[in-house]
C-alpha cells in the first residue's frame, strides 16, 4: 500500500539559456555588468564561456552603463561619434546567426552593431532605418524589409550561409537576400566600422548573441522568445 506521506517530486524545467544551443560564439548582455549609473564600460564580458570579452581602455571612448533603461534592465549607451568596444575575436565564419536587442537614437548616419575590417562581416543600420548585412562596408549582401523606429527598442536578427541571408524583426521574418561572399579572419568592433573611425552606433545595446551556423527554425524561435520576453520588445 502506498505511503500517504510520500510526495511526488516536482520537477521544474530550467529556464532557457542561449548556451544550450550548440556553436555559440559570443553572448554579451548588459545585465552581466554591475556598475554605477553613467560610468564608462571598459570591458563587456562574454557570457558564452568562449572568452571573447570586448574592451575599451580609453575612458573617453567607452560606452556608458545606464541602469533601468528597458524593462527595468540596464543598457550600454553609445554616443554615435566616438564610443566603441574592440572585440578579441577574429571572425571568419562563413555561416552564422546574429541576434541583438538594440535601440537606435538617430538614423542621420549609418551605425554598426558589429563590424570587421577588410573582408569582414558588418551588420549595421543605415539611414533608412533598415538593417544591412555587408562585407567590410563595401559589398552589400542585403537589408531588412522593415525599418527600425527611432528611440524604440527592438529584437533583430540575421542569418547567413553563402549565398543566402535572412532577416528577422520582432517576431517575424523580415526579408531575404542572396549574395555569395567569403569572409576573412579580421578584427571586429562593437559600435563602429571595424578599426575605422566611421559609422559609430548611436543608441543602446542591450544584448548580442552570435552562433557559427544558421540555426534551425526552432532554435531561432527559442532565442527570439528568450530575448523578447526578457527585454519586453
Number of C-alpha atoms within 10 A of each C-alpha: 3 5 6 6 6 7 7 6 6 6 6 6 6 6 6 12 11 19 16 10 14 12 16 19 24 23 24 22 20 20 15 13 16 10 15 11 13 13 14 22 23 19 17 21 19 19 18 20 13 12 14 19 20 21 19 19 13 11 13 11 18 23 28 23 23 20 18 10 15 19 11 11 14 25 27 27 28 26 19 24 16 18 24 31 25 22 22 14 19 14 19 18 18 17 19 21 24 22 21 23 23 26 23 23 19 17 18 12 16 23 29 28 23 24 32 31 20 17 19 25 29 28 24 25 25 19 13 13 22 17 28 21 26 21 21 21 22 10 13 15 21 19 24 25 17 16 16 23 15 13 13 14 23 20 24 26 25 26 24 27 20 15 14 16 24 21 25 22 21 17 13 11 16 18 16 18 16 14 16 11 19 16 17 19 16 18 20 25 24 26 31 31 29 29 15 12 12 17 23 25 32 27 24 28 25 25 21 23 23 22 22 21 19 21 20 10 8 9 15 18 14 15 19 24 16 16 24 16 11 13 20 13 19
